[in-house]
Amino acid sequence: MGGGRTPGPAGGPVGHDGIDDGTLARTASPSPGSVGLGSKGTSKEAGPGSATVAPAAPASTGAQAVNFDQIVDYAYNLRGQRDGNGECVTLVDNALASAGAASYRTQGGTGPNDPYVWGTLVPGLGQAQPGDVVQFSNFTCTWTMRDGSTRIQDRRHHSAIIETVVGDGSVWVLEQNSPAGSPVVETRLFFEGNDRRDEDEHASVTVTGSATLYHPVPR
């Protein structure tokens, strides 16, 4: 479901991240999470450098009616363009609507700082699939390069669509307004701390905050 599509370059982070209008500005770094998103489908103990995942909820038996390919295709086909008012939540909501999935507006709070609900909770990264939605809260992914420089991907209150689950604790997402004002882009994010050794650079990745995974359900 969308996984056969080849995302952008995998050698490092794509872009630097901002926040949606109306959300809290970045202040101090959030406290490290205590439970990581396991790449083998189970949550595991993790120290500093792992995002927190919400506990599992029973999957909806009717969720299979949602066209997950369409969710990914909607966002993928808008790369480089602005969807609607340009907010991150607009892209996700429109993509779900195109596939027959329920809006966050019918499932929980809708305020600029509310934890948006996009369907049933996914227990871990191993159960995630293309078309699922990630709701970020105080999330920061920091890359420390071989030369000591750092790259920061920061999502304080943000929504994105999973395009590909890589299997090493990272995902490619489709999102907009990250950084603020940007069009729809593909971005690779780690949900667990990771050491990456590439031919030209060595990056140590640390993660704080939370990333809640949702499986969209029918309207």
Sine and cosine of phi, psi and omega as CSV:
sin_phi,cos_phi,sin_psi,cos_psi,sin_omega,cos_omega
0.00,0.00,1.00,0.07,-0.01,-1.00
0.99,0.15,-0.19,0.98,-0.12,-0.99
-0.97,0.26,-0.29,0.96,-0.01,-1.00
-0.98,0.21,-0.21,0.98,0.00,-1.00
-0.96,0.27,0.68,-0.73,-0.01,-1.00
-1.00,0.02,0.88,-0.47,0.02,-1.00
-0.97,0.24,-0.08,-1.00,-0.03,-1.00
-0.93,0.38,-0.14,-0.99,-0.09,-1.00
-0.86,0.50,0.64,-0.77,-0.09,-1.00
-0.99,-0.16,0.14,0.99,-0.09,-1.00
-0.98,0.21,-0.16,0.99,-0.03,-1.00
0.03,-1.00,-0.05,-1.00,-0.06,-1.00
-0.92,0.38,0.50,-0.87,0.03,-1.00
-0.97,-0.26,0.97,-0.25,0.07,-1.00
0.99,0.17,0.18,-0.98,0.09,-1.00
-0.89,-0.46,0.50,-0.87,-0.29,-0.96
-0.95,-0.31,0.57,-0.82,0.08,-1.00
-0.92,-0.40,-0.36,-0.93,0.00,-1.00
-0.75,-0.66,0.33,-0.95,0.05,-1.00
-0.95,0.32,0.45,-0.89,0.10,-1.00
-0.85,0.52,0.67,-0.74,0.06,-1.00
1.00,-0.03,-0.03,1.00,0.03,-1.00
-0.98,-0.19,0.17,-0.99,-0.07,-1.00
-0.93,0.36,0.63,-0.78,0.07,-1.00
-0.95,0.30,0.37,-0.93,0.00,-1.00
-0.94,0.33,0.74,-0.68,0.07,-1.00
-0.85,-0.53,-0.89,-0.45,0.02,-1.00
-0.98,0.18,0.33,-0.94,0.04,-1.00
-0.92,0.39,0.65,-0.76,0.01,-1.00
-0.94,0.34,0.31,-0.95,0.03,-1.00
-0.94,0.35,0.56,-0.83,0.01,-1.00
-0.89,0.47,0.57,-0.82,0.07,-1.00
-0.97,0.26,0.30,-0.95,-0.05,-1.00
-0.95,-0.31,-0.25,0.97,-0.01,-1.00
-0.80,-0.61,0.81,-0.59,-0.02,-1.00
-1.00,-0.02,0.20,-0.98,0.12,-0.99
-1.00,-0.02,0.95,-0.30,-0.08,-1.00
-0.95,0.32,0.73,-0.69,-0.02,-1.00
-0.98,0.21,-0.13,0.99,0.03,-1.00
-0.97,-0.23,0.15,0.99,0.09,-1.00
0.99,-0.15,0.05,1.00,0.04,-1.00
-0.78,-0.63,0.56,-0.83,0.10,-1.00
-0.95,0.30,0.55,-0.84,-0.02,-1.00
-0.67,-0.74,0.34,-0.94,0.03,-1.00
-0.91,0.42,0.64,-0.77,0.00,-1.00
-0.52,-0.85,0.59,-0.81,0.06,-1.00
-1.00,0.01,-0.36,-0.93,0.04,-1.00
-0.82,0.57,0.65,-0.76,0.02,-1.00
0.97,-0.24,0.44,0.90,0.08,-1.00
-0.66,-0.75,0.63,-0.77,0.06,-1.00
-0.97,0.24,0.45,-0.89,0.03,-1.00
-1.00,0.00,0.69,-0.72,0.05,-1.00
-0.92,-0.40,0.64,-0.77,-0.01,-1.00
-0.93,0.36,0.42,-0.91,0.04,-1.00
-0.90,0.44,0.40,-0.92,-0.06,-1.00
-0.95,0.31,0.47,-0.89,0.14,-0.99
-0.80,-0.60,0.45,-0.89,0.00,-1.00
-0.84,0.54,0.69,-0.72,0.02,-1.00
-0.94,0.33,0.54,-0.84,0.03,-1.00
-0.98,0.18,0.79,-0.62,-0.02,-1.00
-0.93,0.38,-0.37,0.93,-0.01,-1.00
-1.00,0.06,-0.07,1.00,-0.09,-1.00
-0.90,0.43,-0.33,0.94,-0.02,-1.00
-0.92,0.39,-0.25,0.97,0.01,-1.00
-0.96,0.29,-0.28,0.96,0.01,-1.00
-0.97,0.24,0.68,-0.73,0.03,-1.00
-1.00,0.00,1.00,-0.08,-0.08,-1.00
-0.93,0.36,-0.53,0.85,0.09,-1.00
-0.85,0.52,-0.65,0.76,-0.04,-1.00
-0.92,0.40,-0.58,0.82,0.04,-1.00
-0.86,0.51,-0.76,0.65,-0.01,-1.00
-0.91,0.41,-0.71,0.71,-0.04,-1.00
-0.87,0.50,-0.64,0.77,-0.02,-1.00
-0.84,0.54,-0.77,0.63,-0.04,-1.00
-0.95,0.31,-0.65,0.76,-0.03,-1.00
-0.87,0.50,-0.65,0.76,-0.04,-1.00
-0.96,0.29,-0.15,0.99,0.03,-1.00
-0.98,-0.22,0.13,0.99,0.00,-1.00
-0.80,0.60,0.74,-0.68,-0.01,-1.00
0.99,0.10,-0.05,1.00,0.00,-1.00
-0.89,-0.45,0.24,-0.97,0.06,-1.00
-0.98,-0.22,0.75,-0.66,0.01,-1.00
-0.98,-0.19,0.88,-0.48,0.03,-1.00
0.87,0.50,-0.78,-0.62,-0.05,-1.00
-0.99,0.14,0.03,1.00,0.07,-1.00
1.00,0.04,-0.07,1.00,0.02,-1.00
-0.96,0.27,0.48,-0.88,0.01,-1.00
-0.87,0.49,-0.65,0.76,-0.06,-1.00
-0.92,0.39,-0.47,0.88,0.00,-1.00
-0.92,0.39,-0.70,0.72,0.04,-1.00
-0.86,0.52,-0.75,0.66,-0.05,-1.00
-0.91,0.42,-0.70,0.71,-0.04,-1.00
-0.90,0.44,-0.68,0.74,0.01,-1.00
-0.92,0.39,-0.63,0.78,0.03,-1.00
-0.90,0.44,-0.67,0.74,0.02,-1.00
-0.92,0.39,-0.65,0.76,0.01,-1.00
-0.88,0.48,-0.61,0.79,-0.01,-1.00
-0.91,0.41,-0.36,0.93,-0.06,-1.00
-0.96,-0.29,0.14,0.99,0.02,-1.00
0.99,0.15,0.33,0.94,-0.03,-1.00
-0.99,-0.14,0.40,-0.92,-0.05,-1.00
-0.96,0.28,0.56,-0.83,0.05,-1.00
-0.98,0.20,0.46,-0.89,0.14,-0.99
-0.87,0.49,-0.42,0.91,-0.05,-1.00
-0.91,0.42,-0.34,0.94,-0.01,-1.00
-0.98,-0.20,0.06,1.00,-0.15,-0.99
-0.81,-0.58,0.03,1.00,-0.02,-1.00
0.15,-0.99,-0.35,-0.94,-0.03,-1.00
-0.92,0.40,0.44,-0.90,-0.03,-1.00
-0.81,-0.58,0.13,0.99,0.01,-1.00
-0.95,0.33,0.29,-0.96,-0.08,-1.00
-0.89,0.46,-0.33,0.94,0.01,-1.00
-0.88,-0.48,0.14,0.99,0.04,-1.00
-0.95,0.30,0.52,-0.85,0.10,-1.00
-0.98,0.21,0.99,-0.11,-0.09,-1.00
-0.88,0.47,0.62,-0.79,0.02,-1.00
-0.94,-0.35,0.78,-0.62,-0.11,-0.99
-0.89,-0.45,0.17,0.99,-0.02,-1.00
0.55,-0.84,-0.61,-0.79,0.03,-1.00
-1.00,-0.04,0.58,-0.82,-0.01,-1.00
-0.93,0.38,0.63,-0.77,0.07,-1.00
-0.99,-0.15,0.77,-0.64,-0.14,-0.99
-0.93,0.37,-0.41,0.91,-0.03,-1.00
-0.14,-0.99,0.19,-0.98,-0.06,-1.00
-0.89,0.46,-0.47,0.88,0.02,-1.00
-0.91,0.41,-0.36,0.93,0.04,-1.00
-0.99,-0.15,-0.07,1.00,-0.01,-1.00
-0.96,0.28,0.42,-0.91,-0.01,-1.00
-0.58,-0.81,0.35,-0.94,0.09,-1.00
-0.82,0.57,0.71,-0.71,-0.04,-1.00
0.98,-0.20,-0.27,0.96,0.12,-0.99
-0.94,0.33,0.29,-0.96,-0.07,-1.00
-0.90,-0.44,0.64,-0.77,0.09,-1.00
-0.95,-0.32,0.78,-0.62,0.10,-0.99
-0.94,-0.34,0.91,-0.40,-0.06,-1.00
-1.00,-0.07,0.55,-0.84,0.10,-1.00
-0.63,-0.78,0.88,-0.48,0.01,-1.00
0.76,0.65,0.66,0.75,-0.10,-1.00
-1.00,-0.06,0.76,-0.66,0.07,-1.00
-0.68,-0.73,0.78,-0.63,0.07,-1.00
-0.89,-0.45,0.90,-0.44,-0.07,-1.00
-0.93,-0.37,0.83,-0.56,0.06,-1.00
-0.98,-0.19,0.83,-0.55,0.10,-0.99
-0.96,-0.29,0.90,-0.44,-0.12,-0.99
-1.00,0.07,0.19,-0.98,-0.02,-1.00
-0.82,0.57,-0.59,0.81,-0.05,-1.00
-1.00,0.09,0.08,1.00,0.04,-1.00
1.00,-0.04,-0.17,0.99,0.04,-1.00
-0.95,0.30,0.36,-0.93,-0.01,-1.00
-0.81,-0.59,0.50,-0.86,0.13,-0.99
-0.82,-0.58,0.74,-0.67,-0.09,-1.00
-0.88,-0.47,0.79,-0.61,0.14,-0.99
-0.95,-0.32,0.91,-0.41,-0.20,-0.98
-0.84,-0.54,0.85,-0.53,0.04,-1.00
-0.73,-0.68,0.98,-0.21,-0.06,-1.00
-0.99,0.17,-0.70,0.72,0.05,-1.00
-0.52,-0.85,0.98,-0.21,-0.25,-0.97
-0.46,-0.89,0.52,-0.86,0.03,-1.00
-0.82,-0.57,0.62,-0.78,-0.02,-1.00
-0.50,-0.87,0.30,-0.95,-0.01,-1.00
-0.96,-0.29,0.74,-0.67,0.06,-1.00
-0.96,0.27,0.81,-0.59,0.08,-1.00
-0.99,-0.12,-0.70,0.71,-0.04,-1.00
-0.55,-0.83,0.70,-0.71,0.16,-0.99
-0.99,-0.12,0.90,-0.43,-0.14,-0.99
-0.97,0.24,-0.62,0.78,0.01,-1.00
0.97,-0.23,0.04,1.00,0.03,-1.00
-0.88,-0.47,0.42,0.91,-0.05,-1.00
1.00,0.00,0.15,0.99,-0.01,-1.00
-0.80,-0.60,0.31,-0.95,0.07,-1.00
-0.67,-0.74,0.42,-0.91,0.25,-0.97
-0.99,-0.13,0.77,-0.64,0.03,-1.00
-0.88,-0.47,0.38,-0.92,0.17,-0.99
-0.95,-0.32,0.78,-0.62,-0.13,-0.99
-0.41,-0.91,0.26,-0.97,0.16,-0.99
-0.67,-0.74,0.22,-0.98,-0.05,-1.00
0.90,0.44,0.56,0.83,0.07,-1.00
-0.55,-0.84,0.99,-0.11,0.13,0.99
-0.95,0.32,0.21,-0.98,-0.09,-1.00
-0.78,0.62,0.78,-0.63,0.03,-1.00
1.00,0.01,-0.09,1.00,-0.05,-1.00
-0.98,0.21,0.42,-0.91,0.04,-1.00
-0.98,0.21,-0.17,-0.99,0.03,-1.00
-0.93,0.37,0.77,-0.64,-0.02,-1.00
-0.67,-0.75,0.27,-0.96,0.16,-0.99
-0.99,-0.17,0.70,-0.71,-0.01,-1.00
-0.65,-0.76,0.65,-0.76,0.10,-0.99
-0.99,-0.12,0.77,-0.64,-0.01,-1.00
-0.77,-0.64,0.63,-0.78,0.12,-0.99
-0.99,-0.11,0.66,-0.75,0.12,-0.99
-0.98,-0.22,-0.06,1.00,0.06,-1.00
-0.71,-0.71,0.48,-0.88,0.12,-0.99
-0.86,0.51,0.53,-0.85,-0.13,-0.99
-0.35,-0.94,0.60,-0.80,0.16,-0.99
-0.96,-0.26,0.86,-0.51,0.00,-1.00
-0.94,-0.33,0.79,-0.61,0.04,-1.00
-0.88,-0.48,0.98,-0.21,0.02,-1.00
-0.98,-0.22,0.14,-0.99,-0.07,-1.00
-0.88,0.48,-0.61,0.79,-0.12,-0.99
-0.96,-0.28,-0.25,0.97,-0.06,-1.00
-0.44,-0.90,0.40,-0.92,0.04,-1.00
-0.84,-0.54,0.87,-0.49,-0.04,-1.00
-0.88,-0.47,0.75,-0.67,0.16,-0.99
-0.98,-0.20,0.80,-0.60,-0.09,-1.00
-0.94,-0.35,0.79,-0.62,0.11,-0.99
-0.85,-0.52,0.54,-0.84,-0.10,-0.99
-0.74,-0.68,0.67,-0.74,0.13,-0.99
-0.71,-0.70,0.25,-0.97,0.00,-1.00
1.00,-0.05,-0.34,-0.94,-0.04,-1.00
-0.70,-0.72,0.50,-0.87,0.06,-1.00
-0.69,-0.73,0.94,-0.34,-0.05,-1.00
-0.99,-0.14,0.78,-0.62,-0.05,-1.00
-0.99,-0.14,0.69,-0.72,0.01,-1.00
-0.79,-0.62,0.62,-0.78,0.10,-0.99
-0.98,-0.18,0.94,-0.35,-0.04,-1.00
-0.84,0.54,0.53,-0.85,-0.02,-1.00
-0.85,-0.53,0.34,-0.94,-0.04,-1.00
-0.90,0.44,0.44,-0.90,0.10,-1.00
-0.90,0.44,0.00,0.00,0.00,0.00
